[in-house]
Amino acid sequence: MNTRTNYWLIIIIFSFAFNKGRRDDITQFAPTSQEVYPTDTILQSIEIKKAMIIIAHDDDMSAMSGTISKLNKEGWEIDVLSFHTENEREKAQIVACRTLLDRVIFFDLNYSQWRLDLNERKQEELYLPIEKEKFAITFNQKIVENELIKRVNIFNPSVVFTLDNKVGAYGHPEHVFISQLVLDLAQSKQIPVTYIYQSVYTPHMTESIMMRHSKRMIDWGLKGDSWEIAKKTYKVEGMPKPTTQIYITSEAIEKMEYLNSYNERERKTIDFFIPAFEQYSAVEYFKVFDREFFNMIKIN
């Protein structure tokens, strides 16, 4: 069961009506001319070309999928590890990833085994931010930790890709939990990782995309304060700022095929953080969004 199902179903129903017959101006969500970061050189220098994507949900790798496609073409061995969702979604993820990476793997855990507050919250509340201090009573960290250590050590990657551990892209506590756990285990040498690449957006991208989402929620008669609540809960101003960028225009077709391979419901969810991608061709869209951004952390 996916924690966002009911919440996103509401968004999807409204988005069909909202987007019908119109084409959004996506340039307003793109990086500004001042948002230029050092182009990554680390990945090219790594000898053992093995990367693992560790995320909470299947679609959490959407914003990094151009980079994954590039590495795949360069001969990297790539696995993606996420939690179980519905069978239909898992099948869709496997189809979506078939040209980008080698294996789609799921934690050998049911949702009720690692999320401890299912009886205390309504399903539509499970995506809401939770203070990190409460993670110990929200998640069964030990069983997730054991499973993660086992999976990562079997694969033995040089690089791990995750979302950020500060706000988890937009505040979902499961994003923050799994990304923080990966970082903690790497720093304590319990998983053999040299580099962690956290998928992030530039400050302008973050604020403009979240403002778009908030405005749509308000237009639909719903609360539009989720992003402000997330920042307040995690005591941050937003995602970590990028430390590096990777050009992905060469992967435009592959990335768009990946995004469009998901079921319709998931595509409407992805539209939340990759605005209006279904309204444009791959070449048009990724001429505007020509880079992917990361907060790269080297594990000493």
N, C-alpha and C positions, 0 to 999 in steps of 0.2 A: 504494500500500500504506500503510495506517495503522499508525503505530508502536505503537499501544496494543492492536492486535487480539488477540494471544494472551493478554496479561495480562487484558484486559477480558472475554474469553470465559470465563475462569475465574470472574471475579466474577459474570458474568451467569448462569452455570449454577447457582451457589450462591444467587444472589438470587431465582431463581424459587422455590426450595424455602423460603428464609428468609421471603419476604414472602407466601407463599400463605395466604390466608384471614385475614390480620391487617391492622390499620390502625395505622400508626405515629402517635404523638403528635408532630405537627410543631411545636408551640409551643416545644418545648425547643431547637429550632434557630433560632428567630426572634431578631431583635434584642431586647436587653433594653430596659426603659423608659428607661434612662440613655443608650442609644445613639441619640441624635438629633443630626443634623448639619444645617448650613445648607441650606435648600432651594435648588436651583439656580435662578439667574436669568440666567446667561450665555447659555444656548441661546436663550432667548426674545429676547435683544437682538441676536443675530447677523443681519445683513442678507442675506448670501449664504448661503442655507440649503442647504449641500451637506456631507454627512458621508460618511466612508469608514470602514468597519470592517475592520481589518487584523489577521488572526489566523492561527494556524498550522493549525488544524483546523476542520472545518465546525461542530461543536457548541460551539466556544469562545465563541460569542456568546449562548449560552443565558441567562446571568445578566443580560445587558443588553437582552434582546429586548423587554421592556416599554417601555423608553425609545425603542428604535428604532421600535416601533409608534406611539408617541406622536408622534415627529418626522415619521413618514410621513404621519400624518393632518394634521399642520400644514403639509404641503406641501414638506417637505424632499426633495431628491434624494439618494438613498442607494445606495451600492455596498458590497458586501462582497467582500474579497479574501482568499483562503486558498490553501494548498497543495493539490495534487491528492491524492485518496484513491482508493478503488475506484469504478468507474463507478456501482455501485448506490448508494453513499453520496452521490456527487455529485448523482445524480438526486433522491435524498431531500432533500438540502439545497436544491436549486432549488425543489422542491415546498413545503418548509417555509417558505421565505423569500418565497413568491409574493405574500403580502399585507402584508409588512413593509417591503419595499424594492424598488429598481428593477432592480438587476443583481447577479447572482452571478458573480464572476470568479475565475479560478484563475491562480496563477503559472504561467507557461509553462516549467515546470521539472519534470523527473522527480525522484523522491525520491533516486535515486543521484547526481544531479548536485549536490545541495546538502548532503546528509548524508554525511559522509566516513568514518564509522566503521562502516559496515554490515558489513564483513568482520571486524570486531574484537569485535562484541558479538552476543549472541543477540537475536533479535527481541524477546523479552519483557523485555530489559534496556534497550531504547532509550528507554523513558520515564523511566528513573532519572535523578536530578539529576546535573548535571555542573558542576564549578567554572567560573565565567565565564572564568577564566584559560586554560581548555582549549577555549574556544569556537573559537579560531582553527584548531585541528586537528580539531575536530568538525564544523564547518559551513563550507561554501564561501561565506563572507560576501560576496565580491565579486559573484558572479553573482546572489545574492539581492538585494543592494543595488541593482545596476543595474536589475533587473526591478522592484523596488519603486519606485525613483525614476521610472522610466518610467510606471508605472501611476498613481502618485499625481499626477504633473505633468500627465498627460492629463486626469484628472478635476478636479484643482485644488480640493480640499475646504477648507472653513474649519475643520472639526473632524475629528479622527480618533479612533475608539474602538478600544481594544486591551485585552488583559489587562495585569496589572502587570508591570513589568520587574524586580522584586525576587525573587519566588518563583514567578511565573507561575501564580498561583492555588493550585496544590498541588505544584509542584516540577518539572513536565515541562520539560526543557531547551529544547525547541522553542518553548514558550510564552515563556520568558524571552528566548530569542534574538531572536525576531521583535519582541517588545515593546521590548526594549532598542535594537534597530536602528531602529525607528520613532522613538524618542526621540532617538537620536543624530543621525539625518538631519534631524529637525525643528530641533534646536538648532544644527546646522551650516548651516541654511538650504538644504539640498539638496532638501527637499520643502516646499511652501508651506502650512504648517499653523499656525494661530494657537493652537488649543487641542487638547490630548490628554486624553481621558477614559478613564482606566484603570478597568475594571470590577473592583471589589473587594467584599469582605464586611466586616462589622463584626468586631471581635476575637472577640466571643462566637460569632457565626455560624461564623467560621472554625474555632475550636477545637472547638466542639460537633459540627460536621459532620465534621471530620477525626477526632475521637474516635469518632464513629459508624462511620466507615469502618474505622478501626484495629480496633475491637472486632469488627466483622463478619469482618475478615480473620483475626483470632485464632480466632474461633469456627469458622471453616472450616478451621483447621489451617494457615493461611498466616502469613507474617510480618506484623506490624501496626505496623512502625516506619518506614514510608515518609515520613510527615509529619515526624517528628523528624530523619530523615536529610536531608530537603529543607531544613529550617531550618538545620541544621548546615552543610550544603554551601554554601548561599548566604549564611550568616552573618547571618541575620535572625531576628526573633521571629515573623514571619508576613507576611501581606500588608501593604502600606502602609495606614494607617488612612484611612477615607474623609474627604474634605474637603467633600463635597456629597452630597445625596440627591435622588431624584426619585420622586414618588408615581406608582404605576403601576396602582392599582386600576381605573382607567377602561380599562386595557388587559388586564384579566384574561382575557377570552375569547380575545382575539387571541394573548396570550402562551401560553395553554394549548394553543390550536390549533397554534401553532408547535411547541411541545415534542412534542405528540402526532403531528405530521406525519412525524417521523422513523421509520425502520424500528425494529422491536422491539429489535434488538440495541443500537442507538444510544440508544433510550429508557432501557434498563437502565443504560447508561453515564451518561446525564444524571442519573439517579436518584442517582448518587454525590454530586453537588454541588448538586442541587435535590431534597432528600430526599422520597421518597414522593409525588411530584406526581401519579402515576397513580392514587393511592388517593382523590383528592379532586376535587370539582368546581372549576372555575375560580374561582367566587365564594368558595367556602370557603377555597381555598388562598391566594389573593392578598388575602384579608382579613387573613391572618396575615403573609404576606410582601408588605406593601403598598408597599414602597419598593425601589428599586435604588440601589446606592451606588457612588460613583466617587471616585478620586483624580484631581482635575482639575489639569492642568499647563498654565500659560500660557506660550507660547513667546515670549520677548522678542526 
